Structure formats: structure tokens, C-alpha cells
Amino acid sequence: MSDVPKTHPRYLSLTLRDKIVRGVEQGITSIHGLIAHGRGEAFDYLIAEKTQHFATAAIHAAAVMLCLAKHPVISVNGSVAALVPEDLIELGQVLNAPLEVNIFHTETGREQKIKDHLLKHGAKEVLLPSTEAALDYIDSNRKFVHPEGIFKADVVFVPLEDGDRCEALRKMGKDVVTVDLNPMSRTAQQASITIVDNVVRAVPLLVDQIKKISDKTKAQTLISQYCNRTVLEEALKHIRRGENI
């Protein structure tokens, strides 16, 4: 990115692309993550590459849900590890929640590489999947989880998630908070709370919102008033109107 000036109108977008490419080169991100990132980038254009009101509402509700959780866990895949490692680590610290690696494509020891990457960025502990614990309702290798992590969790924060595992987690009675730029994806539709925003904007805002919660009992009323279906409909209306194109 040294040859792209910061005044370039696509500087931030190109920077994020570069992070994903470096993730692939380092063996952290699957090459399939390049396709997923491009798809998300297209949706980000449609919301003007800004955190819109529907995302803010979801972030506020997600902060409360995660704070009220008895055993929150942060699930990490290769793309999110490449994009926001420090923010994920800070989120884990403010929630006292473990980070757990969970990926679909496990080639070339990617799980361990992601763990090492997070430790290098300051994580104290990173859990890896184990054959000792498996999720129901899913047949891929993503069913394997850590017995003291996702398997035990009541709320799982899963940015950039696959729809099949999100559905499995929900069927098992777990709440799922996700970040997904596509409000029509299976993950967005299945999650308890969907933040329709770019993960590089959403996670820092989520951390800040959690830090602001002082009265958990009072904050709980926000969850009872929150409707994920309404938030997704607002996101779709915003995109259909084409206000930012």
C-alpha cells in the first residue's frame, strides 16, 4: 500500500484488501476469504461505507447481550483475524471472554497460524477446536469446538460467520451476535443480533459501547425491546432506496 497515497478516495478500501491478501500470504486467511471480502465490499458500498442507524441499534443491543452473558465466547476465523486482531483481543478483555479459532478450511495448519497471529498481537490465551466437544446439527469440521469455549457458551460473538454453523448454534439454544454486511445472508437471518456493518467499524464501536454500560439491570430492557427482524428490514430498505449511490 506504500504506492497508494492516503488522499486516494479508495485508500481505506484498498488498505482492507491488502490486509486480506497479507492474511492469505501468511496462511491465516483462506483464499476463499478473498471472494467473501469482495462480496462484503459490494454491500459496504451500498451503505456508503458508514455505520448506519440500523447498525448502531444492533451494536447497542449486542453490547448488552454480551455483557449479560454468563459465558460469552468470541469465535475467530481467518478473515476477521487478518482485519481486526487487536480489536478482537480488546473485546475479549472487556468481556473477560476467551477467543476461539473456528474455521471451515483447515488446510496447512491454519488454526495454529491464526492462534499464533492473535498471540503475537497481544492475546493472552486462544482456544482451538477439540474432538472432545462437537456441536449438534452440523456435519462439517466446524462442529468441533473447545469444551470450555463455544461448546459451553451461552452467547457467541461470531463476525463473518457461515450460515450453517450459525443455525446450529441457535438450534442448540445459544444466542449469536454477528457482523454481516449482507442483511439477506443466512447468518444475518439466523442470528440473534445482526450488525449490518463492516467489521473494522463495528468491533471498535462494540467495544466502546460495552465500556459505557454501567447498570446491567437497566440495560437489560434494551434487549427486550430489540427486534432483529426490524433491524434487517431497515437495512434492506436503506439499500433498496439507493440513498448512497
C-alpha positions in Angstrom: 0.0 0.0 0.0 3.0 2.3 0.1 2.3 3.4 -3.5 -1.2 4.5 -2.8 -1.5 8.0 -1.2 -3.7 8.5 1.7 -5.6 11.1 -0.3 -6.8 8.4 -2.7 -10.6 8.1 -2.5 -10.4 4.4 -2.1 -7.5 4.3 0.3 -9.3 2.7 3.2 -10.9 0.1 1.0 -7.6 -0.7 -0.7 -6.0 -1.0 2.8 -8.5 -3.6 3.9 -8.0 -5.5 0.7 -4.3 -5.5 1.4 -4.8 -6.9 4.9 -6.9 -9.8 3.5 -4.2 -10.5 0.8 -1.5 -10.5 3.5 -3.6 -12.8 5.6 -3.7 -15.3 2.7 0.1 -14.9 2.1 0.7 -15.6 5.8 -1.5 -18.7 5.8 -4.1 -17.1 8.2 -6.9 -16.4 5.7 -8.2 -18.9 3.3 -8.0 -18.0 -0.4 -11.8 -18.3 -0.3 -11.8 -15.3 2.0 -10.9 -13.1 -0.9 -14.2 -13.9 -2.6 -16.1 -13.3 0.6 -14.4 -10.0 1.2 -15.2 -8.8 -2.3 -18.9 -9.7 -1.8 -18.9 -7.8 1.5 -17.2 -4.8 0.0 -20.0 -4.5 -2.6 -22.6 -4.3 0.2 -20.4 -1.8 2.1 -20.7 0.5 -1.0 -24.5 0.3 -0.7 -24.4 1.6 2.9 -21.9 4.4 1.9 -19.1 2.7 3.9 -20.5 4.2 7.1 -22.1 2.8 10.2 -25.8 3.5 9.7 -28.6 3.8 12.3 -29.7 0.2 12.0 -26.1 -1.0 12.8 -25.9 1.4 15.7 -29.1 -0.1 17.2 -27.8 -3.6 16.8 -24.4 -2.6 18.4 -26.2 -1.2 21.4 -28.3 -4.4 21.9 -25.2 -6.6 21.2 -23.2 -4.8 23.9 -25.9 -5.5 26.4 -26.4 -9.2 25.4 -22.7 -9.8 25.6 -22.4 -8.1 29.0 -25.3 -10.1 30.4 -23.9 -13.4 29.1 -22.7 -15.9 31.7 -20.1 -17.4 29.4 -19.6 -15.3 26.3 -17.1 -16.5 23.7 -15.5 -14.8 20.7 -15.3 -17.0 17.6 -12.5 -16.1 15.2 -11.9 -17.1 11.6 -9.1 -16.2 9.2 -10.6 -13.1 7.7 -11.5 -11.4 10.9 -8.1 -12.3 12.4 -6.4 -10.6 9.5 -8.7 -7.5 9.6 -9.1 -6.6 13.3 -6.9 -8.7 15.6 -6.3 -6.0 18.2 -10.0 -5.1 18.4 -11.0 -8.7 19.0 -8.4 -9.0 21.7 -9.7 -5.8 23.4 -13.3 -7.1 23.1 -12.2 -10.3 24.9 -10.6 -8.3 27.6 -13.5 -6.0 28.3 -15.9 -9.1 28.4 -13.5 -11.4 30.1 -14.3 -13.8 27.2 -12.0 -16.3 25.5 -11.1 -16.1 21.8 -11.6 -19.4 20.0 -10.5 -20.2 16.5 -13.1 -21.9 14.3 -12.7 -22.2 10.5 -14.1 -24.2 7.6 -10.9 -24.6 5.6 -8.2 -26.1 7.9 -5.5 -26.7 5.4 -1.8 -26.2 6.2 -2.3 -25.8 9.9 -4.3 -22.6 9.6 -5.9 -23.0 13.0 -2.5 -22.8 14.7 -1.3 -20.0 12.5 -4.4 -17.9 13.5 -3.7 -18.7 17.1 -0.1 -17.6 16.8 -1.2 -14.4 14.9 -3.5 -13.5 17.8 -0.9 -14.2 20.4 1.6 -12.1 18.5 -0.9 -9.2 18.6 -1.3 -9.4 22.4 -3.9 -12.2 23.2 -3.2 -14.0 26.4 -5.0 -17.2 25.5 -6.6 -18.6 22.4 -8.6 -21.7 22.3 -8.5 -24.3 19.5 -11.2 -26.8 18.4 -11.1 -30.2 20.0 -12.5 -33.6 19.0 -13.7 -33.8 22.7 -16.6 -31.5 22.0 -18.8 -31.2 19.0 -21.9 -29.1 18.0 -25.1 -30.7 17.0 -26.9 -30.1 13.7 -23.7 -29.6 11.6 -21.6 -32.1 9.7 -18.5 -30.1 8.6 -15.3 -29.9 10.7 -16.7 -26.7 12.1 -18.7 -28.8 14.5 -15.5 -29.4 16.6 -15.2 -26.8 19.3 -13.3 -26.3 22.6 -15.2 -27.9 25.6 -14.6 -24.8 27.7 -15.3 -22.3 24.9 -18.0 -22.3 22.3 -19.4 -25.7 23.5 -20.1 -24.1 26.9 -21.0 -20.6 25.7 -24.5 -19.1 26.1 -23.7 -16.2 23.8 -21.2 -16.4 20.9 -19.9 -13.4 19.0 -19.2 -14.7 15.5 -18.3 -12.0 12.9 -18.2 -13.0 9.3 -19.8 -16.4 10.0 -21.0 -19.3 7.9 -24.8 -19.7 7.9 -24.8 -23.4 8.7 -22.9 -23.1 12.0 -24.9 -20.0 13.0 -28.0 -22.1 12.5 -26.5 -25.0 14.5 -25.6 -22.7 17.4 -29.1 -21.3 17.5 -30.7 -24.7 17.5 -28.6 -25.6 20.5 -30.1 -22.7 22.4 -27.2 -20.3 22.1 -27.5 -16.7 21.2 -25.4 -15.5 18.3 -24.2 -11.9 17.7 -22.8 -11.5 14.2 -21.4 -8.8 11.9 -22.5 -9.3 8.3 -22.7 -6.7 5.6 -25.3 -8.7 3.7 -28.7 -8.5 5.5 -30.0 -11.3 3.3 -27.4 -13.9 4.2 -28.4 -17.0 6.2 -26.2 -15.8 9.1 -27.9 -12.4 9.2 -31.3 -14.0 9.1 -30.5 -16.7 11.7 -28.5 -14.7 14.3 -30.0 -13.2 17.5 -28.4 -9.9 16.7 -27.0 -8.9 13.3 -24.8 -5.8 13.0 -25.0 -4.9 9.3 -21.7 -3.1 9.0 -18.1 -3.5 8.2 -16.3 -5.5 10.9 -13.5 -2.9 11.0 -16.0 -0.3 12.1 -18.4 -2.4 14.1 -16.0 -4.1 16.5 -14.3 -0.9 17.9 -17.8 0.6 18.3 -19.0 -2.5 20.1 -16.0 -2.3 22.5 -16.7 1.3 23.2 -20.4 0.7 23.8 -19.6 -2.2 26.3 -17.4 0.1 28.2 -20.3 2.6 28.6 -22.6 0.1 30.3 -22.7 0.8 34.0 -26.1 -0.6 35.0 -26.7 -4.0 33.5 -30.1 -4.4 35.0 -31.3 -1.1 33.4 -29.6 -2.0 30.2 -31.5 -5.3 30.0 -34.6 -3.5 28.9 -32.9 -2.7 25.6 -32.8 -6.4 24.8 -36.5 -6.9 25.4 -37.2 -4.0 23.1 -34.8 -5.1 20.3 -36.1 -6.9 17.2 -33.5 -8.2 14.8 -36.1 -8.7 12.1 -36.9 -5.0 12.2 -33.2 -4.1 12.0 -32.7 -6.3 9.0 -35.7 -4.7 7.3 -34.3 -1.2 7.9 -31.0 -2.3 6.4 -32.8 -3.7 3.3 -34.9 -0.5 2.9 -31.8 1.6 3.1 -30.1 -0.4 0.4 -33.2 -0.5 -1.9 -33.6 3.2 -1.7 -30.1 3.6 -3.1 -29.5 6.7 -1.0 -25.8 6.5 -1.2 -25.4 5.6 -4.9 
